[in-house]
Amino acid sequence: MSAPQDSAAPARGPNCFSCKHFAVSWDAALPYSCRLMGFKSRGLPAIEVLRADGVFCRGFAAKGAATPAPPPEPMVGRVPRAAAEDAFEVLDKKPLVARKGRSVWSA
């Protein structure tokens, strides 16, 4: 008689290609790697974990949706607009006292 199976257990193991810890290795002999567990293998890491432990990989984490890059900051020439506006504020100020190469700027 077989042991009762847990109804919450998945019928299939996790898909490594959908895991954020999965990586492709530079090593041709061991092309797949798991960054979470820190190993490289010839087969998919989830299958290697199943072979070694006898249970599905518990470190699976689904990849998040890619977030778009923020829009570029408006530029004035080669300078970001905010920096250019700050520079103009400094240029508008007049020195109060100029003594021996030093200037004291007004508020």
TIROGU-416118 format. One record per residue: x, y, z of N, C-alpha, C, O, CB in turn; residue number from 1. Coordinates in nm, 2 decimals. Atoms other than C-alpha are relative to their C-alpha. Glycine has a CB too. Layout:
N
((X Y Z) (X Y Z) (X Y Z) (X Y Z) (X Y Z) NUM)
...
! end
This chain:
107
((0.08 -0.12 0.00) (0.00 0.00 0.00) (0.09 0.12 0.00) (0.19 0.13 0.08) (-0.10 0.00 0.12) 1)
((-0.08 -0.12 0.01) (0.14 0.34 -0.09) (-0.04 0.10 0.10) (-0.16 0.10 0.15) (-0.01 0.06 -0.14) 2)
((0.02 -0.10 -0.10) (0.17 0.63 0.14) (-0.09 0.11 -0.06) (-0.09 0.14 -0.18) (0.13 0.07 0.06) 3)
((0.09 -0.11 0.06) (-0.10 0.91 0.11) (0.08 0.12 -0.04) (0.18 0.16 0.03) (-0.11 0.03 0.11) 4)
((-0.07 -0.11 0.04) (0.02 1.20 -0.08) (-0.06 0.13 0.05) (-0.19 0.14 0.06) (0.01 0.01 -0.16) 5)
((0.05 -0.13 -0.04) (-0.01 1.56 0.04) (-0.07 0.07 -0.12) (-0.01 0.08 -0.22) (0.11 0.08 0.06) 6)
((0.07 -0.06 0.11) (-0.27 1.74 -0.17) (0.06 0.14 -0.03) (0.04 0.19 -0.14) (-0.15 0.02 0.04) 7)
((-0.06 -0.13 0.02) (-0.07 2.07 -0.13) (0.13 -0.01 -0.08) (0.18 0.08 -0.14) (0.02 0.07 0.13) 8)
((-0.13 0.02 0.07) (0.24 1.92 -0.29) (-0.02 0.01 -0.15) (-0.12 -0.05 -0.20) (0.06 -0.14 0.03) 9)
((0.02 -0.01 0.14) (0.29 2.01 -0.65) (0.03 -0.13 -0.08) (0.10 -0.21 -0.03) (0.10 0.11 -0.06) 10)
((-0.02 0.12 0.07) (0.27 1.74 -0.91) (0.13 0.00 -0.08) (0.19 -0.11 -0.11) (-0.12 -0.02 -0.10) 11)
((-0.13 -0.02 0.07) (0.58 1.87 -1.09) (0.09 0.09 0.08) (0.04 0.17 0.15) (-0.03 0.05 -0.15) 12)
((-0.10 -0.09 -0.07) (0.90 2.03 -0.97) (0.00 0.13 -0.06) (-0.06 0.16 -0.16) (0.13 -0.07 -0.01) 13)
((-0.01 -0.14 0.05) (0.98 2.39 -1.02) (0.08 0.01 -0.13) (0.16 -0.08 -0.16) (0.07 0.09 0.10) 14)
((-0.07 -0.03 0.13) (1.10 2.52 -1.36) (0.11 0.09 0.03) (0.09 0.21 0.06) (-0.10 0.05 -0.10) 15)
((-0.12 -0.08 -0.03) (1.45 2.65 -1.32) (0.01 0.12 -0.09) (0.06 0.23 -0.05) (0.13 -0.08 -0.02) 16)
((0.00 -0.12 0.09) (1.41 2.88 -1.62) (-0.09 0.11 0.05) (-0.07 0.22 0.00) (-0.04 -0.05 -0.14) 17)
((0.09 -0.11 -0.05) (1.14 3.07 -1.43) (0.05 0.04 0.14) (-0.02 0.12 0.21) (-0.14 -0.05 0.01) 18)
((-0.04 -0.04 -0.13) (1.35 3.10 -1.11) (0.11 0.11 0.00) (0.19 0.12 -0.09) (0.07 -0.13 0.07) 19)
((-0.09 -0.12 0.00) (1.54 3.42 -1.02) (0.14 -0.05 0.04) (0.24 0.03 0.02) (-0.05 0.10 0.09) 20)
((-0.13 0.05 -0.04) (1.83 3.21 -0.88) (0.08 -0.08 -0.11) (0.19 -0.11 -0.09) (-0.01 -0.09 0.13) 21)
((-0.05 0.08 0.11) (1.89 3.02 -1.20) (0.10 0.09 -0.09) (0.07 0.20 -0.11) (-0.11 -0.06 -0.09) 22)
((-0.09 -0.07 0.08) (2.19 3.12 -1.41) (0.07 -0.10 -0.10) (0.07 -0.22 -0.07) (0.11 0.07 0.08) 23)
((-0.07 0.08 0.10) (2.37 2.99 -1.72) (0.15 0.03 0.03) (0.19 0.14 0.04) (-0.04 0.04 -0.15) 24)
((-0.14 -0.01 -0.04) (2.74 2.92 -1.64) (0.08 0.02 -0.13) (0.04 -0.01 -0.24) (0.04 -0.12 0.07) 25)
((-0.10 -0.02 0.11) (3.04 3.01 -1.86) (0.06 -0.14 -0.03) (0.12 -0.15 -0.14) (0.10 0.10 0.04) 26)
((-0.06 0.13 0.01) (3.16 2.65 -1.81) (-0.08 -0.09 -0.09) (-0.19 -0.13 -0.06) (0.03 -0.07 0.14) 27)
((0.07 0.09 0.10) (3.07 2.43 -2.11) (-0.03 -0.14 0.06) (-0.13 -0.20 0.03) (0.08 -0.02 -0.12) 28)
((0.02 0.13 -0.06) (3.10 2.11 -1.90) (-0.11 0.01 0.11) (-0.18 -0.09 0.13) (0.13 -0.05 0.07) 29)
((0.11 -0.02 -0.10) (2.86 2.25 -1.63) (-0.07 0.13 -0.03) (-0.05 0.23 0.02) (0.07 0.01 0.15) 30)
((0.06 -0.12 0.05) (2.63 2.49 -1.81) (-0.10 0.07 0.08) (-0.13 0.18 0.06) (-0.06 -0.04 -0.13) 31)
((0.10 -0.06 -0.08) (2.37 2.55 -1.55) (0.05 0.02 0.14) (0.13 -0.06 0.20) (-0.13 -0.09 0.00) 32)
((-0.03 -0.02 -0.14) (2.40 2.70 -1.20) (-0.11 0.06 0.08) (-0.21 0.11 0.02) (0.13 0.09 0.01) 33)
((0.10 -0.05 -0.09) (2.20 2.79 -0.90) (0.08 0.10 0.09) (0.16 0.05 0.17) (-0.07 -0.11 0.09) 34)
((-0.07 -0.10 -0.08) (2.31 3.11 -0.73) (-0.04 -0.01 0.15) (0.04 0.03 0.23) (-0.03 0.15 -0.05) 35)
((0.04 0.01 -0.14) (2.11 3.04 -0.42) (0.08 -0.11 0.08) (0.12 -0.09 0.19) (-0.15 -0.03 0.01) 36)
((-0.07 0.12 -0.06) (2.27 2.70 -0.35) (0.15 0.00 -0.03) (0.23 -0.07 0.03) (-0.06 -0.13 -0.04) 37)
((-0.14 -0.02 0.03) (2.60 2.80 -0.51) (0.07 -0.13 -0.07) (0.18 -0.16 -0.03) (0.08 0.03 0.12) 38)
((-0.06 0.11 0.08) (2.66 2.50 -0.75) (-0.03 0.01 -0.14) (-0.12 0.07 -0.19) (-0.04 -0.13 0.06) 39)
((0.02 0.01 0.15) (2.70 2.43 -1.12) (-0.03 -0.15 -0.03) (0.02 -0.23 0.04) (0.12 0.05 -0.08) 40)
((0.03 0.13 0.04) (2.57 2.12 -1.29) (-0.02 -0.02 -0.15) (-0.04 0.08 -0.22) (-0.13 -0.05 0.08) 41)
((0.02 0.03 0.14) (2.53 1.94 -1.62) (-0.15 0.01 -0.03) (-0.19 0.04 -0.14) (0.05 -0.14 -0.04) 42)
((0.14 -0.01 0.01) (2.15 1.92 -1.57) (-0.06 0.12 0.07) (0.01 0.19 0.14) (-0.07 -0.13 0.05) 43)
((0.06 -0.11 -0.07) (1.90 2.16 -1.44) (0.01 -0.01 0.15) (0.00 -0.13 0.20) (-0.15 0.01 -0.04) 44)
((-0.02 0.00 -0.15) (1.96 2.25 -1.07) (-0.11 -0.07 0.07) (-0.09 -0.14 0.17) (0.03 0.13 0.05) 45)
((0.11 0.06 -0.07) (1.61 2.15 -0.96) (0.00 -0.16 -0.01) (-0.03 -0.23 0.08) (-0.13 0.05 -0.06) 46)
((-0.01 0.14 0.01) (1.67 1.80 -1.10) (0.11 -0.06 0.08) (0.10 -0.17 0.14) (0.02 -0.04 -0.15) 47)
((-0.11 0.04 -0.08) (2.00 1.77 -0.93) (-0.04 0.00 0.15) (0.00 -0.09 0.23) (0.12 0.09 -0.02) 48)
((0.05 0.00 -0.14) (1.84 1.87 -0.60) (-0.10 -0.11 0.03) (-0.09 -0.18 0.13) (-0.08 0.14 0.03) 49)
((0.09 0.12 -0.02) (1.57 1.61 -0.65) (0.07 -0.13 0.01) (0.04 -0.22 0.09) (-0.10 0.00 -0.12) 50)
((-0.08 0.13 -0.01) (1.83 1.34 -0.71) (0.07 -0.01 0.13) (0.08 -0.12 0.19) (0.10 0.00 -0.12) 51)
((-0.07 0.00 -0.12) (2.03 1.44 -0.41) (-0.08 -0.01 0.13) (-0.05 -0.09 0.22) (0.09 0.13 0.01) 52)
((0.08 0.00 -0.13) (1.76 1.51 -0.15) (-0.13 -0.09 -0.01) (-0.18 -0.13 0.09) (-0.04 0.14 0.02) 53)
((0.12 0.08 0.01) (1.46 1.32 -0.29) (-0.13 0.09 0.01) (-0.24 0.04 0.01) (0.00 -0.11 0.10) 54)
((0.11 -0.09 -0.01) (1.24 1.63 -0.26) (0.02 0.11 -0.11) (0.13 0.14 -0.15) (-0.02 0.06 0.14) 55)
((-0.01 -0.11 0.10) (1.16 1.92 -0.50) (0.08 0.12 0.06) (0.08 0.13 0.19) (-0.14 0.05 -0.04) 56)
((-0.07 -0.11 -0.04) (1.37 2.23 -0.48) (-0.08 0.10 0.09) (-0.19 0.13 0.04) (0.07 0.08 -0.12) 57)
((0.08 -0.09 -0.09) (1.26 2.45 -0.19) (0.05 0.15 -0.01) (-0.01 0.23 0.05) (0.01 -0.04 0.15) 58)
((-0.05 -0.13 0.02) (1.46 2.75 -0.30) (-0.06 0.08 -0.11) (-0.01 0.19 -0.14) (0.15 0.00 -0.01) 59)
((0.06 -0.06 0.12) (1.25 2.83 -0.60) (-0.07 0.13 0.03) (-0.14 0.14 0.13) (-0.10 -0.09 -0.07) 60)
((0.07 -0.13 -0.01) (1.15 3.20 -0.63) (-0.02 0.05 -0.14) (0.07 0.06 -0.22) (0.09 0.10 0.08) 61)
((0.04 -0.05 0.14) (0.96 3.32 -0.94) (0.07 0.13 -0.03) (0.09 0.22 0.05) (-0.15 0.01 -0.01) 62)
((-0.06 -0.13 0.04) (1.13 3.59 -1.14) (-0.11 0.11 0.00) (-0.22 0.08 -0.03) (0.05 -0.01 -0.15) 63)
((0.09 -0.12 0.00) (0.97 3.93 -1.09) (-0.01 0.06 -0.13) (0.07 0.04 -0.22) (0.04 0.10 0.11) 64)
((0.02 -0.07 0.13) (0.83 4.13 -1.37) (0.12 0.11 -0.01) (0.15 0.17 0.08) (-0.14 0.07 -0.01) 65)
((-0.10 -0.10 0.02) (1.10 4.35 -1.52) (-0.05 0.14 0.01) (-0.15 0.17 -0.05) (0.07 -0.02 -0.14) 66)
((0.05 -0.14 -0.02) (1.07 4.71 -1.41) (0.07 0.09 -0.10) (0.19 0.07 -0.13) (0.04 0.05 0.14) 67)
((-0.06 -0.09 0.10) (1.12 4.97 -1.68) (0.09 0.10 0.06) (0.07 0.14 0.18) (-0.11 0.07 -0.08) 68)
((-0.10 -0.10 -0.05) (1.41 5.21 -1.65) (-0.08 0.13 0.01) (-0.17 0.16 -0.07) (0.12 0.01 -0.10) 69)
((0.06 -0.13 -0.01) (1.31 5.56 -1.53) (0.03 0.08 -0.12) (0.14 0.06 -0.18) (0.04 0.07 0.13) 70)
((-0.03 -0.09 0.12) (1.28 5.82 -1.80) (0.13 0.09 0.03) (0.15 0.12 0.14) (-0.12 0.09 -0.03) 71)
((-0.12 -0.08 -0.02) (1.60 6.02 -1.86) (-0.03 0.14 0.05) (-0.14 0.19 0.02) (0.08 0.01 -0.13) 72)
((0.02 -0.13 -0.05) (1.64 6.35 -1.68) (0.01 0.10 -0.11) (0.10 0.09 -0.20) (0.10 0.03 0.11) 73)
((-0.01 -0.10 0.10) (1.57 6.65 -1.90) (0.14 0.07 0.00) (0.19 0.10 0.11) (-0.11 0.11 0.01) 74)
((-0.13 -0.05 0.01) (1.90 6.80 -2.02) (0.00 0.15 -0.06) (-0.09 0.18 -0.14) (0.09 -0.09 -0.09) 75)
((-0.02 -0.13 0.06) (2.01 7.16 -2.10) (0.15 -0.01 -0.05) (0.24 0.00 0.03) (-0.02 0.12 0.11) 76)
((-0.13 0.02 0.05) (2.30 7.11 -2.33) (0.05 -0.14 0.04) (-0.01 -0.24 0.02) (0.10 0.11 0.04) 77)
((-0.06 0.12 -0.06) (2.52 6.85 -2.16) (-0.02 -0.02 0.15) (0.03 -0.11 0.21) (0.15 -0.02 -0.04) 78)
((0.02 0.00 -0.14) (2.40 6.93 -1.81) (-0.14 -0.03 0.03) (-0.23 0.02 -0.03) (0.05 0.14 0.06) 79)
((0.14 0.03 -0.04) (2.09 6.79 -1.63) (-0.06 0.14 0.03) (0.00 0.22 0.09) (0.00 -0.10 0.11) 80)
((0.08 -0.12 -0.02) (1.82 7.06 -1.61) (0.01 0.05 0.15) (0.03 0.17 0.17) (-0.14 -0.01 -0.03) 81)
((0.00 -0.04 -0.14) (1.82 7.06 -1.22) (0.14 0.06 0.03) (0.14 0.16 0.10) (-0.03 -0.12 0.09) 82)
((-0.13 -0.06 -0.03) (2.20 7.12 -1.21) (0.02 0.13 -0.07) (0.08 0.22 -0.01) (0.11 -0.10 -0.05) 83)
((-0.02 -0.13 0.07) (2.18 7.40 -1.47) (-0.08 0.11 0.07) (-0.03 0.22 0.08) (-0.06 -0.02 -0.14) 84)
((0.07 -0.10 -0.07) (1.91 7.57 -1.27) (0.07 0.04 0.13) (0.07 0.16 0.17) (-0.14 -0.05 0.04) 85)
((-0.08 -0.03 -0.12) (2.12 7.55 -0.95) (0.12 0.09 -0.04) (0.15 0.18 0.04) (0.05 -0.13 0.06) 86)
((-0.11 -0.08 0.04) (2.41 7.70 -1.14) (-0.04 0.14 -0.03) (0.03 0.24 0.01) (0.07 -0.06 -0.13) 87)
((0.05 -0.14 0.03) (2.20 8.00 -1.26) (-0.03 0.07 0.13) (-0.01 0.19 0.14) (-0.12 -0.01 -0.09) 88)
((0.02 -0.06 -0.12) (2.10 8.06 -0.90) (0.12 0.05 0.07) (0.13 0.16 0.12) (-0.07 -0.10 0.10) 89)
((-0.13 -0.04 -0.05) (2.46 8.08 -0.79) (0.05 0.12 -0.08) (0.11 0.21 -0.01) (0.10 -0.12 0.00) 90)
((-0.04 -0.11 0.08) (2.54 8.31 -1.08) (-0.07 0.13 0.03) (-0.02 0.24 0.01) (0.00 -0.03 -0.15) 91)
((0.08 -0.12 -0.03) (2.26 8.55 -0.98) (0.04 0.07 0.13) (0.01 0.19 0.15) (-0.15 -0.04 0.01) 92)
((-0.04 -0.06 -0.13) (2.41 8.61 -0.63) (0.12 0.09 -0.02) (0.21 0.06 -0.10) (0.03 -0.11 0.10) 93)
((-0.11 -0.09 0.00) (2.64 8.90 -0.58) (0.09 -0.01 0.12) (0.03 -0.03 0.23) (-0.05 0.15 -0.02) 94)
((-0.08 0.00 -0.12) (2.94 8.90 -0.35) (-0.02 0.12 0.08) (-0.03 0.23 0.03) (0.15 -0.02 -0.03) 95)
((0.01 -0.11 -0.09) (2.90 9.12 -0.04) (0.14 0.07 0.02) (0.15 0.19 0.00) (-0.06 -0.04 0.13) 96)
((-0.13 -0.05 -0.03) (3.27 9.16 0.04) (0.10 -0.09 -0.07) (0.09 -0.21 -0.06) (0.03 0.00 0.16) 97)
((-0.11 0.07 0.06) (3.57 9.06 -0.16) (0.13 0.05 0.06) (0.17 0.16 0.05) (0.00 0.02 -0.16) 98)
((-0.12 -0.04 -0.07) (3.89 9.05 0.04) (0.10 -0.11 -0.01) (0.07 -0.22 0.02) (-0.03 0.02 0.15) 99)
((-0.11 0.09 0.01) (4.22 8.88 -0.03) (-0.04 -0.13 -0.07) (0.00 -0.24 -0.02) (0.06 -0.03 0.14) 100)
((0.03 0.12 0.08) (4.08 8.64 -0.29) (-0.12 -0.08 0.05) (-0.16 -0.18 0.00) (0.11 -0.09 0.00) 101)
((0.12 0.06 -0.05) (3.78 8.55 -0.08) (-0.13 0.08 -0.02) (-0.12 0.20 -0.03) (0.01 -0.03 0.16) 102)
((0.12 -0.07 0.02) (3.42 8.63 -0.14) (-0.10 -0.06 0.10) (-0.11 -0.18 0.12) (-0.06 -0.02 -0.15) 103)
((0.11 0.04 -0.08) (3.12 8.62 0.09) (-0.12 0.02 -0.08) (-0.15 0.14 -0.12) (0.00 0.08 0.14) 104)
((0.12 -0.01 0.09) (2.80 8.55 -0.10) (-0.12 0.04 0.08) (-0.13 0.01 0.20) (-0.02 -0.13 -0.07) 105)
((0.13 -0.04 -0.06) (2.47 8.71 -0.02) (-0.09 -0.12 0.00) (-0.08 -0.21 -0.08) (-0.06 0.12 -0.07) 106)
((0.10 0.11 -0.01) (2.18 8.49 0.07) (-0.11 0.01 -0.10) (-0.19 -0.08 -0.10) (-0.06 0.01 0.13) 107)
! end
